[in-house]
Amino acid sequence: MKANENLILKSQTGTGKTWIACAFARQAPRLDYSVLYVRMPRLFEDLALARLDGRFPRLIDELARVQLLVLDDWGTHTLNDRQRLDLL
């Protein structure tokens, strides 16, 4: 985390990726890092609603400030063009 590196956990369903990601997420605050865990479908719902009610820039700023962002359930749904841009 000190090097601001990304970590992608990739494997078959049921192999413990979420468990490992949550272990990192539990340890990070003990080392004074901020953490946010979010499932991708929920994140895209939140982004879509924020775009509608004008909170989108503020929500993006909040996400950008988090030092450890755990994105779970990546790839379980097909992304539309808007979601791809939001993710970028």
MODELLER restraints for C-alpha pairs under 7 A, 6 or more apart:
rsr = mdl.restraints
at = mdl.atoms
rsr.add(forms.Gaussian(group=physical.xy_distance, feature=features.Distance(at['CA:9:A'], at['CA:17:A']), mean=6.00, stdev=0.5))
rsr.add(forms.Gaussian(group=physical.xy_distance, feature=features.Distance(at['CA:18:A'], at['CA:72:A']), mean=6.83, stdev=0.5))
rsr.add(forms.Gaussian(group=physical.xy_distance, feature=features.Distance(at['CA:21:A'], at['CA:70:A']), mean=6.80, stdev=0.5))
rsr.add(forms.Gaussian(group=physical.xy_distance, feature=features.Distance(at['CA:25:A'], at['CA:35:A']), mean=6.21, stdev=0.5))
rsr.add(forms.Gaussian(group=physical.xy_distance, feature=features.Distance(at['CA:28:A'], at['CA:34:A']), mean=6.94, stdev=0.5))
rsr.add(forms.Gaussian(group=physical.xy_distance, feature=features.Distance(at['CA:28:A'], at['CA:35:A']), mean=6.87, stdev=0.5))
rsr.add(forms.Gaussian(group=physical.xy_distance, feature=features.Distance(at['CA:29:A'], at['CA:35:A']), mean=6.94, stdev=0.5))
rsr.add(forms.Gaussian(group=physical.xy_distance, feature=features.Distance(at['CA:33:A'], at['CA:67:A']), mean=5.92, stdev=0.5))
rsr.add(forms.Gaussian(group=physical.xy_distance, feature=features.Distance(at['CA:34:A'], at['CA:66:A']), mean=5.51, stdev=0.5))
rsr.add(forms.Gaussian(group=physical.xy_distance, feature=features.Distance(at['CA:34:A'], at['CA:67:A']), mean=5.20, stdev=0.5))
rsr.add(forms.Gaussian(group=physical.xy_distance, feature=features.Distance(at['CA:34:A'], at['CA:68:A']), mean=6.16, stdev=0.5))
rsr.add(forms.Gaussian(group=physical.xy_distance, feature=features.Distance(at['CA:35:A'], at['CA:66:A']), mean=5.91, stdev=0.5))
rsr.add(forms.Gaussian(group=physical.xy_distance, feature=features.Distance(at['CA:35:A'], at['CA:67:A']), mean=6.14, stdev=0.5))
rsr.add(forms.Gaussian(group=physical.xy_distance, feature=features.Distance(at['CA:35:A'], at['CA:68:A']), mean=4.71, stdev=0.5))
rsr.add(forms.Gaussian(group=physical.xy_distance, feature=features.Distance(at['CA:35:A'], at['CA:69:A']), mean=5.90, stdev=0.5))
rsr.add(forms.Gaussian(group=physical.xy_distance, feature=features.Distance(at['CA:36:A'], at['CA:66:A']), mean=6.64, stdev=0.5))
rsr.add(forms.Gaussian(group=physical.xy_distance, feature=features.Distance(at['CA:36:A'], at['CA:68:A']), mean=6.42, stdev=0.5))
rsr.add(forms.Gaussian(group=physical.xy_distance, feature=features.Distance(at['CA:36:A'], at['CA:69:A']), mean=5.04, stdev=0.5))
rsr.add(forms.Gaussian(group=physical.xy_distance, feature=features.Distance(at['CA:36:A'], at['CA:70:A']), mean=6.13, stdev=0.5))
rsr.add(forms.Gaussian(group=physical.xy_distance, feature=features.Distance(at['CA:37:A'], at['CA:69:A']), mean=6.10, stdev=0.5))
rsr.add(forms.Gaussian(group=physical.xy_distance, feature=features.Distance(at['CA:37:A'], at['CA:70:A']), mean=4.62, stdev=0.5))
rsr.add(forms.Gaussian(group=physical.xy_distance, feature=features.Distance(at['CA:37:A'], at['CA:71:A']), mean=6.29, stdev=0.5))
rsr.add(forms.Gaussian(group=physical.xy_distance, feature=features.Distance(at['CA:38:A'], at['CA:70:A']), mean=6.22, stdev=0.5))
rsr.add(forms.Gaussian(group=physical.xy_distance, feature=features.Distance(at['CA:38:A'], at['CA:71:A']), mean=5.37, stdev=0.5))
rsr.add(forms.Gaussian(group=physical.xy_distance, feature=features.Distance(at['CA:38:A'], at['CA:72:A']), mean=6.15, stdev=0.5))
rsr.add(forms.Gaussian(group=physical.xy_distance, feature=features.Distance(at['CA:39:A'], at['CA:71:A']), mean=5.67, stdev=0.5))
rsr.add(forms.Gaussian(group=physical.xy_distance, feature=features.Distance(at['CA:39:A'], at['CA:72:A']), mean=4.53, stdev=0.5))
rsr.add(forms.Gaussian(group=physical.xy_distance, feature=features.Distance(at['CA:39:A'], at['CA:73:A']), mean=5.64, stdev=0.5))
rsr.add(forms.Gaussian(group=physical.xy_distance, feature=features.Distance(at['CA:40:A'], at['CA:71:A']), mean=5.95, stdev=0.5))
rsr.add(forms.Gaussian(group=physical.xy_distance, feature=features.Distance(at['CA:40:A'], at['CA:72:A']), mean=5.89, stdev=0.5))
rsr.add(forms.Gaussian(group=physical.xy_distance, feature=features.Distance(at['CA:40:A'], at['CA:73:A']), mean=5.77, stdev=0.5))
rsr.add(forms.Gaussian(group=physical.xy_distance, feature=features.Distance(at['CA:40:A'], at['CA:74:A']), mean=5.89, stdev=0.5))
rsr.add(forms.Gaussian(group=physical.xy_distance, feature=features.Distance(at['CA:44:A'], at['CA:83:A']), mean=6.56, stdev=0.5))
rsr.add(forms.Gaussian(group=physical.xy_distance, feature=features.Distance(at['CA:47:A'], at['CA:56:A']), mean=6.45, stdev=0.5))
rsr.add(forms.Gaussian(group=physical.xy_distance, feature=features.Distance(at['CA:50:A'], at['CA:56:A']), mean=4.54, stdev=0.5))
